Amino acid sequence: MTRPRRSHLFMPGSNPRALEKARNLAADGLILDLEDSVAPDAKAVARDGIAAAIAAKGFGKREILIRTNGLDTPWWADDLAMAAKASPDGILVPKVSSIEDLDTIGLRLTELGAAPTVKVWAMIETARAVLHAEELAEAGRDQSRRLSGFVFGPNDISRETRIKMLPGRAAMIPMITHCILATRAHGLEILDGPYSDIANSDGFATECAQGRDLGFDGKTLIHPSQIDACNAIFTPPEEEVARARKIIAAFELPENVSRGAIRLDGAMVERLHADMARRTIAIADAIAAMSKG
């Protein structure tokens, strides 16, 4: 199933009003957070709040992820136990850096009796994780690890590596493309990290467009005001969708069914373009379905 993942908004689990408001936001996904946005003395309250919010349902077709605290924290075991019982679409785990981390998460979810539909998302936010991104992605082919995708974490990478977060992210592009190639080689999804300067709408739009062009499936967000712009930028334009439908229709003509390449509107179009067109159409149709529900 193709699922739109243009916008995934972090929501603090310790804020009941925010969790309630999330039910009416236009984000494709919500990341109910137990980590950075929740103070140490509020972790238990946030855990209970997220469990109650998911049990109450009402999130529609939005993808629901729970971000736990890291495996090296005192909260992780309780976070995962709650998440396994709450049964969201996925669990986002910070600072996953090794196959051993993936094995620990997958085994514990199995021991907790988590439904097979509960997937794992790994935050790639350490130097080690970036260096071993392909190894991690390949390991995800083992279904017991439940790996569905990566979330690129530029802020923590910047802190660890001392690579500065500057407009345009030129210094980070090699790392970004390395992680994207790893996911595509092994059939995973990947989301871009958040843009922190909430007041800079132009800078945000520029980074969204860059992320889209680099190949991210969508972007994680830290404020509801970012949703509409993010959705618009990651939505295939109408003319692109129309062109995709035209390509598919052309290859379905009896005279073209067995051909590897055809001439369309003065340009040569190959079967690979038809594959790309099907993906564009699937995403556009999925986005349309989201808007109806």
C-alpha positions as CSV (number, residue, x, y, z in Angstrom):
1,M,0.0,0.0,0.0
2,T,1.3,3.4,-0.9
3,R,1.0,5.8,1.9
4,P,1.6,9.6,1.7
5,R,4.2,10.7,4.2
6,R,4.6,14.3,3.2
7,S,4.4,15.7,6.7
8,H,4.9,14.1,10.1
9,L,4.4,16.4,13.1
10,F,6.1,15.9,16.5
11,M,3.5,16.3,19.3
12,P,4.6,16.4,22.9
13,G,3.0,13.5,24.8
14,S,2.9,15.5,28.0
15,N,0.5,18.1,26.4
16,P,-3.1,16.8,26.4
17,R,-4.4,19.8,24.5
18,A,-1.8,19.3,21.7
19,L,-2.8,15.6,21.4
20,E,-6.4,16.5,21.1
21,K,-5.7,19.2,18.6
22,A,-3.7,16.7,16.5
23,R,-6.9,14.9,15.5
24,N,-7.9,17.8,13.3
25,L,-4.5,18.7,11.7
26,A,-3.8,18.1,8.1
27,A,-0.5,16.2,8.7
28,D,-0.1,12.9,7.0
29,G,1.4,11.5,10.2
30,L,1.8,12.4,13.9
31,I,4.8,11.5,16.0
32,L,3.6,11.3,19.6
33,D,6.8,12.2,21.5
34,L,8.3,10.9,24.7
35,E,11.8,12.1,24.1
36,D,13.1,15.6,23.5
37,S,9.9,17.6,24.0
38,V,9.1,15.9,27.4
39,A,11.0,16.8,30.6
40,P,12.4,13.9,32.6
41,D,9.8,14.3,35.4
42,A,7.0,14.3,32.9
43,K,7.9,11.0,31.1
44,A,5.3,8.9,33.0
45,V,2.5,11.4,32.5
46,A,3.4,11.6,28.8
47,R,3.3,7.8,28.5
48,D,-0.1,7.7,30.0
49,G,-1.4,10.5,27.9
50,I,-0.2,8.9,24.7
51,A,-1.7,5.6,25.6
52,A,-5.1,7.3,26.3
53,A,-5.0,9.3,23.2
54,I,-4.4,6.3,21.0
55,A,-7.1,4.3,22.8
56,A,-9.6,7.1,22.2
57,K,-8.9,6.9,18.4
58,G,-10.1,9.7,16.2
59,F,-6.9,10.2,14.3
60,G,-8.4,9.2,11.0
61,K,-6.1,8.0,8.3
62,R,-3.0,9.7,9.8
63,E,0.0,7.5,10.5
64,I,0.6,7.4,14.2
65,L,4.2,6.9,15.5
66,I,5.4,6.9,19.1
67,R,8.9,8.2,19.6
68,T,10.4,6.5,22.6
69,N,13.4,7.5,24.5
70,G,16.7,6.0,23.5
71,L,17.8,2.5,24.4
72,D,20.5,3.9,26.7
73,T,18.0,5.8,28.9
74,P,16.1,4.6,32.0
75,W,12.8,5.3,30.3
76,W,13.1,3.1,27.3
77,A,11.7,-0.2,28.6
78,D,8.6,1.5,30.0
79,D,8.2,3.5,26.8
80,L,8.3,0.4,24.6
81,A,6.0,-1.6,26.9
82,M,3.4,1.2,26.6
83,A,3.9,1.5,22.9
84,A,3.6,-2.3,22.3
85,K,0.2,-2.3,24.1
86,A,-1.1,0.9,22.5
87,S,-0.4,-0.6,19.0
88,P,0.4,2.5,16.9
89,D,1.4,2.2,13.3
90,G,5.1,2.5,14.3
91,I,7.6,3.2,17.0
92,L,10.3,5.7,16.3
93,V,13.5,5.0,18.2
94,P,16.2,7.6,18.7
95,K,19.9,7.1,17.9
96,V,19.7,3.7,16.4
97,S,23.3,3.0,15.4
98,S,23.8,-0.8,15.0
99,I,22.1,-4.0,14.0
100,E,22.3,-5.0,17.6
101,D,20.0,-2.0,18.4
102,L,17.5,-3.2,15.8
103,D,17.7,-6.7,17.2
104,T,17.1,-5.5,20.7
105,I,14.0,-3.5,19.6
106,G,12.5,-6.3,17.5
107,L,13.1,-9.0,20.1
108,R,11.6,-6.9,22.9
109,L,8.5,-6.0,20.8
110,T,8.0,-9.7,20.1
111,E,8.3,-10.5,23.8
112,L,5.8,-7.8,24.6
113,G,3.3,-9.3,22.2
114,A,3.2,-6.3,19.9
115,A,1.0,-6.8,16.8
116,P,2.9,-7.5,13.6
117,T,1.5,-4.3,12.2
118,V,3.6,-2.2,14.6
119,K,6.7,-1.2,12.6
120,V,10.0,0.3,13.7
121,W,11.4,3.5,12.4
122,A,15.1,4.3,13.2
123,M,16.3,7.8,13.8
124,I,19.6,8.2,12.0
125,E,21.3,10.8,14.1
126,T,24.8,9.6,15.0
127,A,28.0,9.4,13.0
128,R,28.0,5.6,13.3
129,A,24.5,5.3,12.0
130,V,25.3,7.4,8.9
131,L,28.4,5.4,8.3
132,H,26.5,2.1,8.5
133,A,23.2,3.2,7.0
134,E,23.3,0.6,4.2
135,E,24.1,-2.1,6.8
136,L,21.2,-1.0,8.9
137,A,18.8,-0.8,5.9
138,E,19.9,-4.3,4.7
139,A,19.3,-5.7,8.1
140,G,15.8,-4.5,7.9
141,R,15.0,-7.1,5.3
142,D,14.7,-9.5,8.2
143,Q,11.0,-9.2,9.1
144,S,11.7,-9.9,12.8
145,R,13.3,-6.4,13.0
146,R,10.1,-4.7,11.7
147,L,12.1,-1.9,10.1
148,S,10.0,0.4,7.9
149,G,12.2,3.4,7.5
150,F,14.6,6.0,8.7
151,V,14.2,9.5,10.0
152,F,17.3,11.6,9.3
153,G,18.3,13.7,12.4
154,P,20.5,16.6,11.3
155,N,20.6,18.4,14.7
156,D,22.1,15.5,16.6
157,I,24.4,14.7,13.8
158,S,25.6,18.3,13.8
159,R,26.2,18.2,17.5
160,E,28.2,15.0,17.4
161,T,30.2,15.7,14.2
162,R,30.6,19.5,14.6
163,I,29.3,19.9,11.0
164,K,27.5,23.2,11.1
165,M,23.8,23.5,10.2
166,L,23.9,26.2,7.6
167,P,21.3,27.3,5.0
168,G,21.4,24.9,2.1
169,R,22.9,22.1,4.1
170,A,25.8,21.7,1.7
171,A,28.0,20.0,4.2
172,M,25.4,17.5,5.0
173,I,24.2,16.5,1.5
174,P,26.8,13.7,1.2
175,M,25.4,12.1,4.4
176,I,21.8,12.7,3.3
177,T,22.2,11.1,-0.1
178,H,24.1,8.2,1.5
179,C,21.2,7.5,3.8
180,I,18.6,7.9,1.0
181,L,20.5,5.5,-1.3
182,A,20.6,3.0,1.5
183,T,16.8,3.1,2.0
184,R,16.1,2.8,-1.7
185,A,18.5,-0.1,-2.1
186,H,16.5,-2.0,0.5
187,G,12.9,-0.9,0.0
188,L,12.6,1.4,3.0
189,E,11.1,4.9,3.4
190,I,13.0,7.9,4.7
191,L,11.8,11.2,6.2
192,D,13.8,14.4,6.4
193,G,14.6,16.0,9.8
194,P,12.9,19.1,11.2
195,Y,13.5,22.7,10.4
196,S,13.9,24.7,13.6
197,D,13.5,28.3,12.6
198,I,9.7,28.4,12.8
199,A,9.4,32.1,11.9
200,N,11.4,31.6,8.6
201,S,8.8,30.4,6.2
202,D,10.9,31.0,3.2
203,G,13.8,29.1,4.6
204,F,11.5,26.2,5.5
205,A,10.0,26.1,2.0
206,T,13.4,26.1,0.5
207,E,14.5,23.2,2.7
208,C,11.3,21.2,2.0
209,A,11.9,21.6,-1.8
210,Q,15.5,20.5,-1.4
211,G,14.4,17.5,0.6
212,R,11.8,16.5,-2.0
213,D,14.4,16.8,-4.8
214,L,17.0,14.8,-2.9
215,G,14.4,12.0,-2.6
216,F,13.0,12.2,0.9
217,D,9.4,10.8,1.2
218,G,8.4,13.7,3.4
219,K,9.6,15.9,6.3
220,T,9.2,15.8,10.1
221,L,7.8,19.0,11.6
222,I,7.9,20.7,14.9
223,H,5.0,23.2,14.6
224,P,1.5,22.9,13.0
225,S,2.1,26.1,11.0
226,Q,4.6,24.2,8.8
227,I,2.0,21.5,7.7
228,D,0.3,23.2,4.8
229,A,3.5,24.4,3.1
230,C,5.2,21.0,3.6
231,N,2.2,19.1,2.1
232,A,2.0,21.4,-0.9
233,I,5.7,21.0,-1.7
234,F,5.7,17.2,-1.3
235,T,2.5,16.8,-3.4
236,P,3.1,16.0,-7.0
237,P,2.0,18.9,-9.2
238,E,-1.2,18.4,-11.2
239,E,0.7,18.7,-14.5
240,E,3.2,16.0,-13.3
241,V,0.3,13.7,-12.4
242,A,-1.4,14.3,-15.7
243,R,1.8,13.5,-17.6
244,A,2.2,10.3,-15.6
245,R,-1.3,9.2,-16.5
246,K,-0.6,10.0,-20.1
247,I,2.5,7.9,-20.1
248,I,0.7,4.9,-18.5
249,A,-2.1,5.2,-21.0
250,A,0.3,5.3,-23.9
251,F,2.1,2.1,-22.9
252,E,-1.3,0.4,-22.5
253,L,-2.2,1.0,-26.1
254,P,-2.2,-2.4,-28.0
255,E,0.6,-1.2,-30.3
256,N,2.9,-0.3,-27.4
257,V,2.3,-3.1,-24.9
258,S,5.4,-5.1,-25.9
259,R,7.6,-2.1,-26.6
260,G,10.4,-0.9,-24.3
261,A,10.4,2.7,-25.4
262,I,7.9,4.9,-27.3
263,R,7.7,8.4,-28.7
264,L,5.3,10.6,-26.8
265,D,4.9,14.3,-27.5
266,G,8.2,14.5,-29.3
267,A,10.2,12.8,-26.5
268,M,11.4,9.2,-26.0
269,V,9.8,7.5,-23.0
270,E,11.0,4.3,-21.6
271,R,9.5,1.6,-19.4
272,L,11.4,3.1,-16.4
273,H,9.4,6.3,-16.9
274,A,6.3,4.3,-16.7
275,D,7.4,2.8,-13.4
276,M,8.1,6.3,-12.1
277,A,4.7,7.4,-13.4
278,R,3.0,4.6,-11.5
279,R,4.6,5.8,-8.3
280,T,3.5,9.4,-8.9
281,I,-0.1,8.3,-9.6
282,A,-0.1,6.1,-6.5
283,I,1.0,8.9,-4.3
284,A,-1.4,11.4,-5.8
285,D,-4.3,8.9,-5.4
286,A,-3.3,8.2,-1.8
287,I,-3.2,11.9,-1.0
288,A,-6.6,12.3,-2.6
289,A,-7.9,9.5,-0.4
290,M,-6.4,11.1,2.7
291,S,-8.3,14.3,2.0
292,K,-11.6,12.5,1.8
293,G,-11.1,10.9,5.2
